[in-house]
């Protein structure tokens, strides 16, 4: 199962959970304050090959395709 990252809109805590793909966007409680006001965020990935470091990052959510929107605060 994949690891997904979430951010609490109430306390700002970022946390990870292992969940099935079908449950990725389902409501999940914050591990810090127990609020259900959370959103899934996209991870940053670092890779290294032949001495070169590369960073792959996406902002936003699936709803805004990496742009700005009110649902994910990016």
Secondary structure in CASP SS format (residue, H / E / C, confidence):
PFRMAT SS
TARGET T0000
AUTHOR 0000-0000-0000
METHOD secondary structure of the structure
MODEL  1
X C 1.00
X C 1.00
X E 1.00
X E 1.00
X E 1.00
X E 1.00
X E 1.00
X E 1.00
X C 1.00
X C 1.00
X C 1.00
X C 1.00
X C 1.00
X E 1.00
X E 1.00
X E 1.00
X E 1.00
X E 1.00
X C 1.00
X C 1.00
X H 1.00
X H 1.00
X H 1.00
X C 1.00
X C 1.00
X C 1.00
X C 1.00
X C 1.00
X C 1.00
X C 1.00
X C 1.00
X C 1.00
X C 1.00
X C 1.00
X C 1.00
X C 1.00
X C 1.00
X E 1.00
X E 1.00
X E 1.00
X E 1.00
X C 1.00
X C 1.00
X C 1.00
X E 1.00
X E 1.00
X E 1.00
X E 1.00
X E 1.00
X C 1.00
X C 1.00
X E 1.00
X E 1.00
X E 1.00
X E 1.00
X E 1.00
X C 1.00
X C 1.00
X C 1.00
X C 1.00
X C 1.00
X C 1.00
X C 1.00
X C 1.00
X C 1.00
X C 1.00
X C 1.00
X C 1.00
X C 1.00
X C 1.00
X C 1.00
X C 1.00
X C 1.00
X C 1.00
END
